[in-house]
Amino acid sequence: RGVDGRVRSIDIGDWVTKGTVLAVVRQKDYTDQREQARAQLARAQADYDHAKLSFDRTSNLYSSQSATKPEYDAAKAQNESASAALSNAKALLDESQTALDDSSLRAPFDGWIIKRSVDVGALVGPSVSGFTIADTRSVRAVFGVPDNAMARVKVGQRQSIMTDVFPDAFSGHVTAVSPA
């Protein structure tokens, strides 16, 4: 929300938490596909229930020699086919839900928005970077050390860093020493 309390687009300088929706593509096609997959799953479940019931009846009749082997085989094949169709319908529903979930661009971690490359109504492709987020919990500082002080700098050593912008020092440790 902006300072006036109204909803606004996420922009440079905003703090976002992991999972925050940054952008959404048109979802109507994906919700329609998911609803079709749900309907197919319901039909496959009904067909499976019917085939299972028929197989159970035929199996009982076959065990008491009241049904023939071809009737038993047909009921078994129908049950297995319905079971496969049910598994396929579940997979289609999962796939359609994944596509719907992927239509929302979410923040992968907590951080600051430092670049925004998309606007409302923009046409974007898969190679477009929508936002750049900075994770400031772990920052790398690169700095030069005079030759006469190099002997006192060791990998793993604790190091305080001060900047002109922030009055307090940052604490860290030396992760690498380059000869150049």
N, C-alpha and C positions, 0 to 999 in steps of 0.2 A: 504494500500500500504506500501511496505517496504521502507527503506531509499534509495534504488536504483530506486524507482518509480514503480516497478513491483508489480502486485497483488500477495498477499501471503495469506496463511490461517491465521485466527484469532488465537492468541496464548496467553499464560499467560502474563499478564501485559498490554494488550491492553484495551483501553477505548472503550466501545460500548454504543450506544444510544438505547433507546427503539425501538423495531421493526427491528433492524439490523439482517440480516440473518446470523446465525452462522454456520449452516450446512444444507445440502439439501440431501434428499434421491433420488434415481432414480425416476424421475417423469414421465417417458414415459407411464407407465401403467395408471397413474392417468389422464394424459392429454387425453389418448385414451378413458377412461371411460367418461370423461367430453364431448368429441366430440360425443360419442354415445348418451349420454343423451341430448345433443343439437339437434341431428338429431331426436330423439324420441319426443322431445318437438315440433319441427317443424311439424312433422307428426301429432301429437296429436292436434296441433293448427289448422292445415288444416282440419282434421276430424271434429273438433268442429265447425269450421266456416261453413262447409258443412252441418252438422247436424242442426245447428242453423238456417241457411237459409231454409233448408227443413222444419223445425218445424214452422218457421214463415209463410211460404207459406201454409202449411197444416192447421195451426191455422186460417189464414184468410179464407181459403176455408171452414173450418169447421164452422166458425162463420156465413158464408153466406149459410150454409147447402149444400155446393158443395162437401164436403168430408165426409166420414163416420167416426163414432166414433172409429173403429179399426184402421183406417189410422191415425187419430189424435193421438191415444194412442201410436201407433208404432213410430211416429215421435217424440213424447214427450220422450218416453223411449230412443230412439237413441240419442236425444239431451242431456239427463241427463247422459247417459253412456259416451258420448264424453266429457262432462264437467268433469266427474270423471277421465277419462283417461288424460285429460289436467292437472288436479291438480296433479295427480300421476307423470306425466312427469316433471312438475315443481319441485316437491319434489326430484325426482331422480337427476335433474340437480343441485339443491342446495346441495344434499348429495355428488355428485361427486366433486363439487367445494370445499366443506369443506375438503374432503379427499385430494384434490390437495393442498389446503392451509396448511393442516397439514403435508405435506411432507417437509416443510421448518421449521427448528427450528429457532425461532426468540427470540431475547433478550426481556424478559418481562419488563425490566426497565433499566434505565441508570446505568452503573456501570463498574467495573474493572473485567476482566477475571482473576480469581485466580487459576483456575484449568481447564485443558482440558483433557477429557477422550476419545475422538474419533479422528481418523485420516482419511484422504482421503482414500477411498476404504475399510474401516473397515466394518465388518458385525456387526450390533448392533440390539438389541431387545428393546422392550418397557420399560424394567426396567433399561436400561443403562442411567446414567446421563452423558450427553454430555459435559456440561460446568458448572462450578460454577462461579457465578457472585456475586461480593460484592457491596452492596449499601453503599458507604462511607458517604452519607449525614447524616446518623443517625448511630452513633457508640456507643456501650455500653462499658463502662469501669468498671471493677470490681477491687476493691482495698481494702486493709485492713486499719483500723483506730485503733490507740492505745486506750486502755480502758479509759485512762484519757481524751481523746478528744471526746468520743462518745456522751457526753451530748450536744456538740455544733453542731452535725450533725442531720439535720431534713429532712424528705421527702419534696421535692418541693424546697429546698434551692438551690440557684445558686452555681455552683462549677466550678472552673477553673482547668484544668488538663494540666500538662506539661509532655513531653516525651523527651527522649534522642535524638530521631531521628529528631523531628521538633523543630525549635527554638521558634516558637510562641505557646502561650497557647491556649488550646481548651476550649470553654465555654459550659457548660451544666447545668443540674440540677439533684439532687439526686432523684432517682425513687423508691428506696427501701433501707431499712436498715435491715441487717440480724443479729441475735444475735450471730452467730458463726463467 
